[in-house]
Amino acid sequence: MAKRPVEVRVHVAWPPFPIRVIFSRLDRNPLTMSTVSSSDSAPQQATTDPYFQQLFADRIGGAKYGKGTEIYKFEKIKRAKRKALSDHPERKLLDFGIGENDSMAAESVREVMSREIDLPENRGYADNGVIEFKEAAARLMQRRFGVTLDPVDQINHCIGSKPAYAMLPACFINPGDVTLMTVPGYPVAGTHTRFYGGEVYRLPLVKEHGFLPDLDSVPDEIYDRAKLLVLNYPNSPTGRTAPPEFYERVVALAKEKRFVVVQDAAHAMLTFDGPPRSFLQTPGAIDVGVEVHSMSKGYDMIGWRMGWVCGHRTIVSAFADVKDNSDSGQFIAIQKAAAAALDDDSIPQAINAKYRRRMTKLVEVLRGCGFDCEMPGGTYFLYTRAPSGTAAGETFAKAEDATRYLIEQNGIVTVPWDDAGAYLRFSVTYVADDEAAEDELMVETRQRLESAGLVF
Ligand SMILES: Cc1ncc(COP(=O)(O)O)c(C=O)c1O
């Protein structure tokens, strides 16, 4: 059954950009129209804008591209860190803001890489990937999750999982179509949905609903247009994992409402409340979607850029077609090193153990300082309600205020999330050479938080 007729969407939403660009050139750049003619050196307009300022696509801001005054969250954090360091050069920043693994890839993986890099057969375009990697991914899916996949056409590599979220909307989204996305969350699929003229319907993740989206709250009008549901468990930033019953409900709903499920498994190996789980373990899941895996978090291979999309063969094939038109594949030596990593379960197990240990310590410290938090089900993020102020009379209207205060006054870096309540994200990817260094850092964190006198 087709979703809403495509023609209607075309008339409603497309082509808005070309029409607006034509008018905006006339409206915003009259000087260009009248004076730029014969000479390259003629003034194009009253400002110092290059001529192509008027040419930027509306999806990135049109002629206003690069002129926004809004300061983004991570830039604000950077500025607060600079201020904290200049106000208190003697005080070490305790950085719980970093969202990247703090260790290099395992030595065994780097050894494979150093061998493979010298082999002439690895030098060329990798296109949609080498079979060695696909087979290793298939073995992992079978061994760890009991999910049987054909490596040939049910698995395709990606250059890190981020580009997969940029490409999957290209497979499904026409103007006016909807992607259901959880917030807070990893936004890339939503951004690209909008790039294709689609809309994003936000599903808030709130504590009262166990940080699972309330799929029954989505209006039928939205389900009629929804083509993608993007999930992410273990969830970044909430740390929540999804129980099998939730996935079962998702599969049933996908069939009933006819949408495709994209499950982001970037943090799968960092599951603490049981063995790592896959959405594809759910009966019927293979009929409704794909799961996207990453080598970044669970294998300390963030910068290596490897991941894979797996699941329904037609969706994997559509993804591979879009990918083939976007890149020429990851360097084969990296694919082979990643395959070696996938065959060695001791690698993700050691990484899991390290972050689990660090998380356990952090939860204890934060609870002792008044935070209402518990051990997350997974990820290296602890997501906890932000303080509302300090006993000394400071008030925080938003998590962002609390973050700035903690950085500037206490030298403690967190990331604020204000999308669905005011929350702080503490990451346990801080740099510490050994367990003794971790313990020292925890002692210091406790002292500083106690002296902050936070109220909730
Ligand atoms: C939830 C989630 N999904 C996907 C990604 C992308 O990971 P990568 O592109 O390194 O595979 C990240 C990275 O931060 C993430 O946090």
The ligand as a Tripos MOL2 file, in Angstrom:
@<TRIPOS>MOLECULE
LIG
   16    16     1     0     0
SMALL
NO_CHARGES

@<TRIPOS>ATOM
      1 C1         24.1970    7.3520   19.1600 C.3       1 LIG1
      2 C2         25.2560    7.4710   18.1340 C.ar      1 LIG1
      3 N1         25.0620    6.9500   16.9230 N.ar      1 LIG1
      4 C3         25.9910    7.0420   15.9700 C.ar      1 LIG1
      5 C4         27.1850    7.6910   16.1940 C.ar      1 LIG1
      6 C5         28.1870    7.7820   15.0760 C.3       1 LIG1
      7 O1         29.2630    6.9880   15.3350 O.3       1 LIG1
      8 P1         30.3500    6.6210   14.2250 P.3       1 LIG1
      9 O2         30.0820    7.4760   13.0350 O.co2     1 LIG1
     10 O3         31.6530    6.9240   14.8400 O.co2     1 LIG1
     11 O4         30.1430    5.1880   13.8990 O.co2     1 LIG1
     12 C6         27.4310    8.2520   17.4370 C.ar      1 LIG1
     13 C7         28.6860    8.9820   17.6840 C.2       1 LIG1
     14 O5         28.8200    9.7810   18.5530 O.2       1 LIG1
     15 C8         26.4410    8.1320   18.4300 C.ar      1 LIG1
     16 O6         26.6350    8.6300   19.6630 O.3       1 LIG1
@<TRIPOS>BOND
     1     1     2 1
     2     2     3 ar
     3     2    15 ar
     4     3     4 ar
     5     4     5 ar
     6     5     6 1
     7     5    12 ar
     8     6     7 1
     9     7     8 1
    10     8     9 2
    11     8    10 1
    12     8    11 1
    13    12    13 1
    14    12    15 ar
    15    13    14 2
    16    15    16 1
@<TRIPOS>SUBSTRUCTURE
     1 LIG1         1 GROUP 0 **** ****
